[in-house]
Amino acid sequence: MANDQDEQVQQLKSEVDDLEAQLERYRRASEDLMQQVDWCIGYFHGCGKKSIAKSLSNNRSYIRKHLLRRSEQADPSSAVDTNS
């Protein structure tokens, strides 16, 4: 009986390890995505397409706050002028 419990514990530990590895991959992917969005915001701002940059900035803020559950931070949109 103890052997069965040991096997179950090992199996659960293995599943947890797999889930943690998968979580880490998703975390890295989300960080890469946010860096790409930052780059796009800067690109559109530099091209004079400030309304697109502002829209991306708003989307970035929403994703960061509501989906990633992270605090607000300064981003490339802080320099975006909404009058253009």
C-alpha positions as YAML, in Angstrom:
chain: A
units: angstrom
residues:
- id: 1
  name: MET
  ca: [0.00, 0.00, 0.00]
- id: 2
  name: ALA
  ca: [2.82, 2.42, 0.83]
- id: 3
  name: ASN
  ca: [4.37, 1.62, -2.53]
- id: 4
  name: ASP
  ca: [1.14, 2.65, -4.31]
- id: 5
  name: GLN
  ca: [1.09, 5.92, -2.39]
- id: 6
  name: ASP
  ca: [4.74, 6.57, -3.26]
- id: 7
  name: GLU
  ca: [3.96, 6.01, -6.93]
- id: 8
  name: GLN
  ca: [0.99, 8.38, -6.77]
- id: 9
  name: VAL
  ca: [3.10, 11.03, -5.05]
- id: 10
  name: GLN
  ca: [5.82, 10.67, -7.69]
- id: 11
  name: GLN
  ca: [3.24, 10.88, -10.47]
- id: 12
  name: LEU
  ca: [1.72, 14.02, -8.96]
- id: 13
  name: LYS
  ca: [5.17, 15.59, -8.56]
- id: 14
  name: SER
  ca: [5.91, 14.81, -12.18]
- id: 15
  name: GLU
  ca: [2.63, 16.42, -13.28]
- id: 16
  name: VAL
  ca: [3.36, 19.51, -11.18]
- id: 17
  name: ASP
  ca: [6.84, 19.78, -12.70]
- id: 18
  name: ASP
  ca: [5.35, 19.54, -16.20]
- id: 19
  name: LEU
  ca: [2.76, 22.22, -15.39]
- id: 20
  name: GLU
  ca: [5.42, 24.51, -13.95]
- id: 21
  name: ALA
  ca: [7.53, 24.11, -17.09]
- id: 22
  name: GLN
  ca: [4.51, 24.89, -19.24]
- id: 23
  name: LEU
  ca: [3.71, 27.93, -17.10]
- id: 24
  name: GLU
  ca: [7.27, 29.20, -17.53]
- id: 25
  name: ARG
  ca: [7.00, 28.85, -21.32]
- id: 26
  name: TYR
  ca: [3.76, 30.85, -21.33]
- id: 27
  name: ARG
  ca: [5.30, 33.50, -19.05]
- id: 28
  name: ARG
  ca: [8.28, 33.93, -21.37]
- id: 29
  name: ALA
  ca: [5.98, 34.06, -24.40]
- id: 30
  name: SER
  ca: [3.86, 36.78, -22.81]
- id: 31
  name: GLU
  ca: [6.96, 38.82, -21.96]
- id: 32
  name: ASP
  ca: [8.20, 38.46, -25.54]
- id: 33
  name: LEU
  ca: [4.80, 39.55, -26.81]
- id: 34
  name: MET
  ca: [4.81, 42.65, -24.62]
- id: 35
  name: GLN
  ca: [8.27, 43.58, -25.91]
- id: 36
  name: GLN
  ca: [7.04, 43.24, -29.48]
- id: 37
  name: VAL
  ca: [4.03, 45.41, -28.73]
- id: 38
  name: ASP
  ca: [6.35, 48.00, -27.17]
- id: 39
  name: TRP
  ca: [8.45, 47.97, -30.34]
- id: 40
  name: CYS
  ca: [5.33, 48.41, -32.49]
- id: 41
  name: ILE
  ca: [4.14, 51.33, -30.37]
- id: 42
  name: GLY
  ca: [7.51, 53.04, -30.80]
- id: 43
  name: TYR
  ca: [7.57, 52.30, -34.52]
- id: 44
  name: PHE
  ca: [4.11, 53.73, -35.19]
- id: 45
  name: HIS
  ca: [4.82, 56.72, -33.00]
- id: 46
  name: GLY
  ca: [8.06, 57.37, -34.91]
- id: 47
  name: CYS
  ca: [6.23, 57.07, -38.25]
- id: 48
  name: GLY
  ca: [3.77, 59.73, -37.17]
- id: 49
  name: LYS
  ca: [0.89, 57.27, -36.84]
- id: 50
  name: LYS
  ca: [0.22, 58.31, -33.30]
- id: 51
  name: SER
  ca: [-3.41, 57.22, -33.22]
- id: 52
  name: ILE
  ca: [-2.37, 53.64, -33.99]
- id: 53
  name: ALA
  ca: [0.38, 53.89, -31.35]
- id: 54
  name: LYS
  ca: [-2.15, 55.12, -28.81]
- id: 55
  name: SER
  ca: [-4.57, 52.29, -29.60]
- id: 56
  name: LEU
  ca: [-1.80, 49.74, -29.19]
- id: 57
  name: SER
  ca: [-0.79, 51.41, -25.96]
- id: 58
  name: ASN
  ca: [-4.33, 51.13, -24.63]
- id: 59
  name: ASN
  ca: [-4.44, 47.47, -25.63]
- id: 60
  name: ARG
  ca: [-1.07, 46.89, -23.96]
- id: 61
  name: SER
  ca: [-2.30, 48.48, -20.73]
- id: 62
  name: TYR
  ca: [-5.45, 46.36, -20.75]
- id: 63
  name: ILE
  ca: [-3.51, 43.14, -21.36]
- id: 64
  name: ARG
  ca: [-1.00, 43.97, -18.65]
- id: 65
  name: LYS
  ca: [-3.61, 44.90, -16.05]
- id: 66
  name: HIS
  ca: [-6.47, 42.49, -16.74]
- id: 67
  name: LEU
  ca: [-4.92, 39.44, -18.37]
- id: 68
  name: LEU
  ca: [-1.43, 39.33, -16.89]
- id: 69
  name: ARG
  ca: [-2.63, 40.83, -13.59]
- id: 70
  name: ARG
  ca: [0.36, 43.12, -13.33]
- id: 71
  name: SER
  ca: [0.56, 46.69, -12.15]
- id: 72
  name: GLU
  ca: [0.65, 49.59, -14.54]
- id: 73
  name: GLN
  ca: [4.06, 50.70, -15.70]
- id: 74
  name: ALA
  ca: [5.47, 53.41, -17.88]
- id: 75
  name: ASP
  ca: [5.43, 52.33, -21.49]
- id: 76
  name: PRO
  ca: [6.35, 53.76, -24.86]
- id: 77
  name: SER
  ca: [2.89, 55.30, -25.15]
- id: 78
  name: SER
  ca: [3.63, 57.86, -22.46]
- id: 79
  name: ALA
  ca: [5.11, 60.06, -25.16]
- id: 80
  name: VAL
  ca: [2.24, 59.46, -27.60]
- id: 81
  name: ASP
  ca: [0.31, 62.59, -28.44]
- id: 82
  name: THR
  ca: [-3.41, 61.84, -28.79]
- id: 83
  name: ASN
  ca: [-4.06, 65.05, -30.75]
- id: 84
  name: SER
  ca: [-2.67, 63.57, -33.99]
...
